[in-house]
Amino acid sequence: MITFWLIVGVLIVVTLLVLVPPLLRRSNSSISTTPSEVNLSVYRDQLRELDADLAAGTLNEVQYQNARSDLESRVLEDSGTAEITAAPSTDSRWGNVSIAALIISVPLLAISLYFILGTPAGLKPQIPTAAMDEAHPATPEQFEAMVTWLAERLKAEPDNAEGWVMLARSYTALNRYQDASAAYARAVALQPNNASVLADHADMLAMLKQTLQGEPEKIIQQALKIDPDNLKALSLAGSAAFERKNYSDAIKWWEKILNLLPADSPVVASVSTSINEARGLAGLPPVAAAPAGGKAATQSNVAKGSVSGTIRLDPAFKARIADTDTVFIFARAVEDGRKPPLAVLRKTVKDLPFDFTLDDSMSMVPSLNLSSVTNVIVGARISKSGNVISSSKDLEGFSKPVKIGQKDIVITIDSEVK
């Protein structure tokens, strides 16, 4: 907005410099050429002619004196009206000055009318709202344009912490995970005591590193020191412990989530499933019902936030892979496959064939989980690079659309990413 008014001011100044000086010069010129001065000039010429005629003998002394007296009388007559004849030029000068004043007042009047009748708020830059209009959802192109606009805006406002969080989540939605991680890092630098931002940053780093160990887990613990009840940080802490095969710690973190949730939360079922998996690996008996506000989760809740089945490898591709290659198992919404996966699980080729369960605890973005949709497509991809983003020569396989809660899904990895 400041830039706009600077441009307006420069244009007004340039306009005045072009228009006002000629008018003032013209008024000065009109003062120097009054009728009185023109008459005096004529009389001087006539007097010089009389002197010339006397010298040439054309006029005698008497004739010369009579003509000169007559000329002087006319000069005196005109001098008496000099003040009157000069007045119009003064009026003309002030008339021109009035015109200049009018030129100056016109832009000022226009600006005043704009503030009264116009829409000054339109000068303030705003985030494009097409993506926020529920009646008219943004197209992918509009969403990407909004993200680009936001990134450019943050170059001018580098201390806008909320803007960096929004940009990070937008990059996540576009599967631009490296950019999302950098944006989260900037947001954390501006809000080091925001547990939610720290948890999101740790989650994104874990995706890129394919592990929660190391820096991601340090950030998770930092978030829990700030907010011990942060659900995402608790979930990630349990997953980090599970990854280290410290199943007792994983159970501890996940049970704390159950104690914070209402009994009818769809997340209760998936967390309970994870706890029982950890208990089984720790040699402990499963619990029939995990505590959640003193009530047990129902079977309908279990079905609501999970899908399960088996991942297999087509034998024709066995010679092209190694046991240490990474296997990503994920579920995407049928309606919009461009968004981040609703749940992701990481394994290795040596685990195949593998019986999997995907649930809400495995979501990448809290608001995008299996419970938020009705149907999903489940996929599996083998990545030699270990990169979460697919690349050429990766191997993959997909299910048909399935309903949330469905079991016994069979997926065969049998095609190559082009």
N, C-alpha and C positions, 0 to 999 in steps of 0.2 A: 504493500500500500504506500509506503514511503517513496518507493521508486516511481509510482504513478504520479504522486504530487510533485516530485522533482521534475518529471517530464513536463507536466502542465505548467509549472513555473517557468521553465526554460522557454517553452513555446510562447508564453505571454510576453516575456522580456524581449525575445527576438522580434515578435510582431510590433511591439512598441518602438523598438529601435529602428524598424523599417518605416513606420508610418509617421511618427511624431516629428523627427527632425525636418523633413521636407515642409511640413505645415508651418513650423516655426520660422524656417528660412523664408517661406513665402510671405509670412506676416512682416518680417523685417524688411523685405524688399518693397512691400507696399508702403511702409513708412517713409522710405527714401525717395519715393516718386509721387509725392503729393501734388495736387494741382497748383498750389502756391509756388512750389519750387520750379515747376515747369514754366510758369509765367515769368518768373524772375530770369530764367535762362533765356527766354525769348527777348525780354527787354535788354539784357546785356548785348545780345546780338544786334539789336536795332541801334543801340548807342554806338557800337563799333562801326556800323555802317554810316551813321551821321558823321563820326570823326573822319572816316575815310573820304566822304563826299566833300567836307570842308577842306581837307588837305588837297583834294584834287581840283578844287575850284568850282565844283558843281554847285555848291551852296555858298552864298556869301555869309558874312558874320551874323546878320540880322535873321536870315532864314534858319541858320544853324541854331541860334539861341531860342527862337520860337519853337522849333521842332524838339529841342532838348527839354524845354519847359513842359511841353505837352506830354512827353514821354515820362518825365519825373512825376507828373500829376497822376498818370495812370499807375505808376509804381506805388505811390503812396496809397492810392485807392485799394489796390490789391493787398497791400500789407495790412490794412485794417481788417481784412476778412481772412487773414492767414490762419487765425486760431480756429475759425469756423471750418475752413477747408481742410485743416489738419485732423479734425475730429473724426471724420469717417475712417481714416487709416488706423486710428487708435481702436475704434470699434472693430475694424476688420481684424486687427491683431488679436484682440480679446476673443473675437469670434473663433479664430483659428485655435486659440488656446482652449476654448470651450470644446471644440471638436476633439482635441487631444485628450481632454478630461473624459469625454464621452467614450473614447476608445479604451481608456484605462478602466472605466466603470463597467463596460459591457462584460468582460470576462469575470469580473468580481460578481456581477449580478447573476451571470450564468451559473457560477459555482454555488451561490446562495440558493438559487432555485433548484439546483440538483439535490442539495441536502434536504430541501423542503418537500419536493415532489418526486425525486428520483429514488434509487435504491443504493445508498452508499455502502450497505453491507455487501453488495456484489463485488466491491473492490477487495474484500478480504479473501485470500486464498483459502479454499476449503477442499477437503478430501472428496473426490468424486463419489457420489452417493448411489450410483447405479447398482453397485454390488450390495448395497444395504437395503434396497427396495425389495421387500418380500414379494410384492405383487409382480415385479419385473426383475427376476434374478439376473445378475450380471453374466454376460457371456465370458468364456475363458479369455478372450482378447480384452474385454473391459476390465476383468480382474487383474490381468497382467499389467494393463496400463495404469491401474490404480496403485499397484505395488511399485511400478517404476516411478510414479509421481511421488509416492511416499519416500522412496529411497533418495530422490533428488531433494525433497523438502528437508530431510534429515541432514543433508550436507550443510544447509543453512542453519539448522537447529540441532547441532550435535549433542546438546545436553537434554534433549527431549526423551526421557527414559521410557515413557509410555509409548512413544512413537517407535522406539527400537524394539520393544516387546511385540507391538503390532506387526512390525516388519518381519521379525523372526518367525512369527506364526504364519504370516502370509507366505514367506519363503518355504516353510514346511508344507503348506498346502500345495505349493507348486513343485514339491519334491526337490527343491534346491537346498539340500541339507548343509552343504558347506557354507553357503551364504546365511542360512538360518543360524548356524553355530556362531558365526562371526557377529551377527546381530544380537544374539543372546549374550555373548561376551561383553558387548558394549553396554547392554542393559544392566548386566551384573555390576559393571564398573560404576554405573551411575546409581544403582540401588543395591549396594552390597548386603543390606539387611532384609531383602525381600525374599522370603523362603520359597515362594511359588516360582519366581524367576530363576532362582538357583536350581530348583528341581528340574525345571524345563531345560535349563542349560546342561545339567548333568545328563539328562535323558538324550539330548541331541548329541552330546559328545560320545556317549556310549554307542549310539547308532553308528557314528562314523568310525569309532575305534573297534566296533564289534565286541566290546567288553565293558562291563561296569567297573572293572578293577582299575586301580590307579587314580588318576585325576577325577573321573566321574564320581567314584565313591567318596573321595575327599569332599567334593562339592555337596554331595548328598548329606554327609554328616554335618557339614556347615549349615545346611538348610534346617536340619533337625535340631541343632542347637538354638537356632532362632525361633523355630516353631515346631515343637515336638509332636504336634498333632497334624502336621501337614500330610495329607493322605498320599499324595504322589511321592513325596520323599520317603514315607514309610514303605510304600510299595516297592520303590527302587532299592531301598536298603535291604528289604527281604530278598529281592531278586539278586542283588550283589552277593549276599550271604549264600544263597542257593547255588550261585555260579561257583563259589569257592568250595562248595560241598559242605558248608557249615549249616546243616539243616536245622539245628536247634535255634540258631540265631534267626534264620529265615522264618521259622514258625513264630518266634517271639515278635518280630516286626509285623508279620501279617495278622497275628491275633490282636495286636493293638488296633489295627484298622477295624476289625470286627467290633471292638468295644466302642468305637467312635461312630459307627453307622447305625441307622435305624434298621429294624428287622426286615422291613419290606424293600430295602435298597437292592436293586439288581446286582450290585457289586458284591453283595454278601456271598452269593452262590459261587462266583468265580474265585474269590479269596479263600473260601472254604475248600474248594477243590485243590487249590495250590497248597494249602496247609496239609491236606491229607496226602498229597503227593510227597511233600517233604517228610511227613511222618513215616510214610512207607519206606522211603530211602534211608531214614534214620533208624529203621527197625522198630518203629512204634506202631501200635494199632491205630487204624483210622478212627476218627470221631464220627458218630452218626449225624450229629448236628452241631455246627460251630456256633458259639455264643454271639449274639448280635442284639444288644439291648435286652438280653434275657430271653430272647425268642429264637427258635430254630428257623433256618432258611427252608423254604418249601421246594419241592421238586420242580415246580413251575419256574421258580427263580433260577434254578440251575440251568434249565433249558433255555431260558430267555437270553442269557449273556454268553453262550458258548457254542462252539461247533467242534466236532471231533471226527477222527478217521485215521487212515493209514497212508503214508507216503511210500511209494515204491520207485525203483529205477528201472527203466527199460534196459535189459541186458545188452542191447546193441551199443549202448553208450559207455559201458563199464570200462573199456580200455582207454577211454579219453579222460578219465578223472582219477584223482588220488583220494585216499581215505581221509586226508586232512582238509580237503576242499570244503568250503562253507555251504551249508544248506539253509536257505531262508524259507520258512513256512509262514504264509500270511493270508489274510482275508481282506477283500476289498468290497465296497458297496457296489451292488449291481447298477444302481442308478447313476453313479458318478465315479468312475474308476480313476479320475484324475486326482482325486484327493488322496491324502496319505492312507496307508493301510489302517484298518480298524484294529488289527492285532497282528503282532509279529513274534515269531519264535525262531531262534537260531540253533542249529545243530550242525553236525559234520557228516560227511558221506559214510563214514564208518558206522554211523547209527542206523543207516537204512537197511531194510525197511523199518519205518518208525511209526509207532502209534502216537498221534498227536492230539492235543486239546488246545484250542485257542479260546481265550476268554477276555473279559473286560480288563483284567489286570495287565494285559499285554498291549494295551492301546498306546499309540505314540502321542496322541493329543487327548487330554482328558475329556473333551466334549465329543470326540469322535471315537466311539467304541462299538462293540457288537450290539449292545443293547439299544443303540440309537437307530438301528435299521431293522428291516424285516428279512431281506434276502441278501446273500453275499456270494461272491465267487472266491473259492479257496485256491491258492496257488502254491507251488513250491519251485524254488530256483536254486541251482547249484552255481556258485560263483567262485572261480579260481582266484580272483583278486581279493575276495572277502569283502568287496564293496557292496553296501546295501543298495546302491543304484545299479540297475541292470546294465550290462554292456555286451557287445558282440561276442559270440562264442559261448556265452552262458547257456546252460541247459535248463529247461523249465517244463512245467505241466500244470494244467488247470482243471478244476471241476466245472460242472455245469452250475448254474445258479441254484443255491440251496437255501433253505429256511434256517433262521437262527434256532439253535437247539437240536439241529439234525446231527445224528451220529452215523458211524460206519461209512463215512465218505472215503472213497478210494481215489487217490491221485497218482498217476504215473508220469514221471519225468521222462518225456519222450520227444522233445523238440529242441531245436537250437535257436537262440535269440539272434536275429538278423541285424 
